[in-house]
Amino acid sequence: MINLFAWLLRIVVFVILAVFASKNSQPVMLQYYLDKTIELPLSVALLIFFALGILLTLLFVGRNTQDNDN
């Protein structure tokens, strides 16, 4: 039963993200060093920075699931 609930939640989240991506398809121009630019859809730029935020969090915070046996 929990497995069914998890799949339904995944489907709902996927649909919400798909609608968000389709509504935010306007191109944005990202400018960085030495006058280099890249043009991406807004939803792609947000996804990239969201993924980078998760990656940096996992790298620097880590998981404290180990028991301290002193």
Secondary structure, DSSP 8 states (H G I E B T S, - for coil): -HHHHHHHHHHHHHHHHHHHHHHT--EEEEEETTTEEEEEEHHHHHHHHHHHHHHHHHHHT----S----
